[in-house]
């Protein structure tokens, strides 16, 4: 019983992205995702551009509906930010700074 309670608590904490002290979707924890402007990253950029150029940390269902995981969102967000094609906002959101989003 204690094991199930601990497991449930862990799942609840995992679901609370962006809570104080917990990683946000931009931390990219987990196995690496191939980047370097891969076709998959290009698809991600196109989806975000078509949906207002912003990925909100709490409300980004459109990205999941397009088939992207939180791990991919985090990895692509870091790569795009490093390349100067996106900015991470104070609230943990991602805003593209691509030609279509200026």
C-alpha positions in Angstrom: 0.0 0.0 0.0 2.8 2.4 0.9 4.4 1.6 -2.5 1.2 2.6 -4.4 0.9 5.8 -2.4 4.6 6.7 -3.2 4.0 5.8 -6.9 0.9 8.0 -7.1 2.7 10.9 -5.5 5.6 10.5 -7.9 3.2 10.5 -10.9 1.4 13.6 -9.5 4.7 15.5 -9.1 5.8 14.4 -12.6 2.7 15.9 -14.1 3.2 19.3 -12.4 5.6 20.7 -15.0 6.7 24.2 -14.1 5.9 23.9 -10.4 8.6 25.6 -8.3 11.6 23.5 -8.0 10.6 21.0 -10.7 11.8 20.9 -14.2 9.8 22.6 -16.9 9.3 21.2 -20.4 12.4 23.1 -21.5 14.8 21.2 -19.4 15.0 18.3 -21.8 15.7 15.7 -19.2 16.0 12.2 -20.6 17.7 10.6 -23.6 19.0 13.0 -26.3 16.9 13.7 -29.4 18.7 14.1 -32.7 18.6 17.8 -33.6 20.8 19.9 -35.9 17.7 21.2 -37.8 16.5 17.7 -38.5 13.3 17.2 -40.5 11.5 16.5 -37.2 12.7 19.8 -35.8 11.6 21.5 -39.0 8.1 20.0 -38.5 8.0 21.2 -34.9 8.9 24.8 -36.0 6.2 24.6 -38.7 3.5 23.5 -36.2 4.4 26.2 -33.8 4.5 28.9 -36.5 1.0 27.8 -37.6 -0.2 28.1 -34.0 0.9 31.6 -33.1 4.6 31.2 -32.7 4.4 30.4 -29.0 4.4 27.2 -26.9 2.8 27.8 -23.5 4.3 25.6 -20.7 0.8 24.7 -19.4 -1.3 24.8 -22.6 0.6 23.1 -25.5 -1.8 20.4 -26.5 -1.5 21.4 -30.2 2.1 20.2 -30.1 1.1 16.9 -28.6 -1.7 16.5 -31.1 1.0 16.9 -33.8 2.8 14.0 -32.3 5.6 15.6 -30.3 6.6 14.5 -26.8 7.5 16.8 -24.0 11.1 15.5 -24.3 11.2 16.6 -28.0 9.6 20.0 -27.1 12.3 20.5 -24.5 15.2 19.5 -26.7 13.9 21.5 -29.7 13.3 24.5 -27.5 16.9 24.4 -26.2 18.4 23.9 -29.7 16.3 26.7 -31.2 17.1 29.0 -28.3 20.8 28.3 -28.7 20.6 28.9 -32.4 18.8 32.3 -31.8 15.6 31.1 -33.4 13.6 31.1 -30.2 13.4 32.6 -26.7 12.4 31.1 -23.5 10.1 33.5 -21.6 10.1 34.3 -17.9 7.0 32.0 -17.5 8.7 29.1 -19.2 7.1 29.5 -22.6 8.9 29.3 -25.9 8.5 32.0 -28.5 9.9 31.5 -32.0 11.9 34.3 -33.5 11.9 32.8 -37.0 11.1 34.8 -40.2 7.4 33.8 -39.9 7.2 34.9 -36.3 8.9 38.3 -36.1 
